[in-house]
Amino acid sequence: MSHAPRQASTSKPTDRRIARRPYAPLPRQPAHPGGSIRLPSYLQNALLNEHIIQKTFIDGPAGKLETILAEPTSGHARGIAVVAHPHPLYGGTMNNKVVHTLFKSFLELGFIAIKFNFRGVEQSEGELNSGDNTSAGEVDDVLAVAETAKIRFAERFDKPVPLLLAGFSFGGAVQAYAAQRLKPQTVVMVAPAVQRLKAPPIIQPDVKHRQGVAPRVLIIHGDRDDVVALTSVLEWAAPQELPIVVIPGAEHFFHRRLHILKHVVIDACRP
């Protein structure tokens, strides 16, 4: 019995590896010495999908400052919260996970939340701070961001615009300087490097007991912080009669303690 010759297939082979992967994997993020994370944009949108979030650039004294701004979509905003990041020489950016936790917390509390990169960091213009114990340029950056935001959103508030300053590590000490000139209603400092930057007191002795004059100050620290010693913050806070919230088991970057940090901030800053 004769058989017809088999015809060669003209169809292209199927790439089974592609067929088995119906979705793209999350991009691998490099480890960051400053504890920073960079989420894909679609994940950031999922986390902040109840708010209006935008990336913008604010004119600073040394050039454009890369800024992320988010505002509530419903209700009356309580104020403006400006968050400052850790020292750039040690990998600090506005994508730091502690900074992002503060940013989200203030947004949940009803603030217009702002985080930004200091001069020379990522897409911000200007020269990077090359000194470990200096902060004059970064203080000016905070002033520029806060004043620009106050002007932009002034119509939403009764004057003066309610302002909250927050910062982590280097950024916390920077906010102590900025508070002298901006006169915020609230200051939130997380593991602030107050001794290294010789931060000034936020509460002046002659006004600490005058109601409505001094800002509300929240200081949070970890008992296992080996970057900024808890004792140095206690010595800075004691003359101002400022309490410190100490989180047991937390080191400088609050690994596995961010949820506690968030709860402390939200509970302390509720209206």
C-alpha positions, 0 to 999 in steps of 0.5 A: 500500500502506497502512502502520500508523502507527508506535507511539511508544516508551514505554521510557525512553532508556538513559543510555549514559554510565552504561552505559560506566562500570561503576565509580566513579572514585577520589575526587580528593585535594587537594594537601597542603602537608605531604605528606599523603595521605588514602586511601579507607577501602577502600584502607586496608583493602586495605593493612592487610588482614592486621591489625586496624585501628580508629579511636578517640579517646584522652583527652588533656590538652586533650580527645579525640585522634583516633587510628588503631590497628592490631595484628597478627592473628597472633603475639605483638606486639613492643611498642607504636609511637607515631608523631607527625606534622609541625607542624600549622601547615604542614599536618601530620596523621597522614595525612602520607605519611612518618607513614603509611610509619612506621606501616605499617613498625612494623606489619609489624615486629610492633608495635601501631602507633599514629598520632594527631592532635595537639590541635586537628588535624582531629577532635582536640579542643583548641587548635592549637599557634599557635607555631612553636617550642613543643611542650609541649602536643604532648609531653603528647599523646604521653604521654597516647597512650602511657600509655593504650596501655600500660595497654590492652595491658599484659596482652600483655607482660611489664612494662614494656611495650616502647615505640617512639617515632617522629616526622617533622619537628616530631614527631621533635623532640617525641619527643625530649622525650617520651623523657625521661619515657617511657623507650622502648626505641627512638626513630626520628626522621625529619628531626627539627626538633631545632634549631628546637624546642631538643630535649633529648638522648636519650642522656645523656653519663653513661649512653651507654655503660651497656648496657641503659639508653640507648634505641636511636636511629635518625635518618634524613635526606635530603641535599637537605632544605631544611626541616630542615638536615642540619647542624643534626641532625648538630650535635645528634647529635654530642655523643650519638655518634649516627649518622645514616642519610643517604638520597641525593637525598631532600628533606624529604618523601622524595618518591620515596624512601619505599620507601628510608625503609621499608627502612631502618626495617625493617632497623634495627628487626628483632628 
